[in-house]
Amino acid sequence: MADNLGYSIFMEPTDVVRAFETRGELRPTVRWSEMMHENHAVAFTVAKIAKLDLLRSMHTSIGDVIRNGGTFEEWKSGIMPELQKAGWWGAVSNRELTGTDETIIVNNRRLRTIYNTNVRMSMASGHWQRIQRQKDVMPYLRYLPSTSEHKRPLHMSWYGILLPVDHPFWQTHFPPNGWGCKCHFEQVTERRMKRMGWKVTPDSDLPQGAQQFFPAAGGAIMVPDGIDPGFSYNPGTAHLRAIAAKTVTSMRDATDAGMEAVADTTLREIVADPAFDQFLALPRGAFPVAILDRSQQQAIGATARVVVMPEGVMRKQLGVMPGVSSGHPELTADNYRLLPDIVSRALVVAQQGTNRLIYFSDASGNIWKAVVRQDVGDALPVLVSFHRSRERNIQPETKNLTILVDRR
């Protein structure tokens, strides 16, 4: 019987493939809990495989299924000869192979878990990219029942939960939510929600309980009730953050090598990506937003030319840190997508002190002001402020500063 992965039929295959390929780093582990949550977005592992060549074979074979399609039985028949040749089948007692002195059992059930978990998590990542692309017209997600014959009672209590796409609930409860979990979701328009008589679920009705878990890597974590340890994260947003982190590295390498066009193209692709929408809605980590020219980098002693916006700045911009700033919650994603041009094509660039650049730019019918700062010890210069301004503000706000560029 074919695996029940049919709910992914309307996904773009490239989304799923990219989600899997982002996890390009291979990490041998003894216990599955040595790699927890978002680490799985950037690395591929199979517990109890300690040899890199066998782990690489497993990674390649699952990648072939994700790219080209196939069932569990087809994947198993392809990988079995390598597993048997390596001795990773049946009762295995080989520390060099498994990383442990324990005897482990490698059987059909273990292989199915490996297959289902990797394929479903990659699909969940691909789904999330599509969700982000479509949230302007379908702004809600609804938790749907599992297709499993034996449904988990606590998961059943979540059926029908309906919340905005960027609600924090989906950062911990986006399915799958455990080993073998077959719960799924649907993306819903405002019109359909009203037609069906559905209501947005109040926060007071959302699950509240959590349990403490101690992963093998050390350090206690809290896992929501009903979710298996290792699943209480959104593989889609973790994947999108992984894309952003890898993009920063690629852009820095390109600018260091003098490959200006490559760096600029990469920047514009990432700010147009669903990863950017996700960061703006629920900031985590840092996101690339601009590239300094070499003279501006030298003026403030920046360690690199790639400018990032850290999560703290984005939270301030969203207005959720009233003790720090009222922020600029009126700005849209399209406004933030102007940042590469605001920095590269500014009307005026002024230097304030030794480590700060102020940009005034005319874009999309408005005057904008952006501030970039390089702090001692920071790996990258950061965008610390961004908002609309007025042309009449440029002169008084820059008159006592060093003018590096003036295109007025």
PyMOL commands that set and color helices and strands:
alter all, ss='L'
color gray80, all
select helices_A, chain A and resi 6-8+13-22+32-34+37-41+52-68+72-86+95-98+108-134+153-156+170-173+190-196+203-205+235-256+260-271+274-281+294-299+311-318+333-336+339-344+391-398
alter helices_A, ss='H'
color red, helices_A
select strands_A, chain A and resi 25-26+43-44+90-92+104-106+140-144+162-164+184-188+210-213+221-224+286-291+306-310+348-352+356-363+366-373+382-389+402-406
alter strands_A, ss='S'
color yellow, strands_A
deselect
rebuild
show_as cartoon
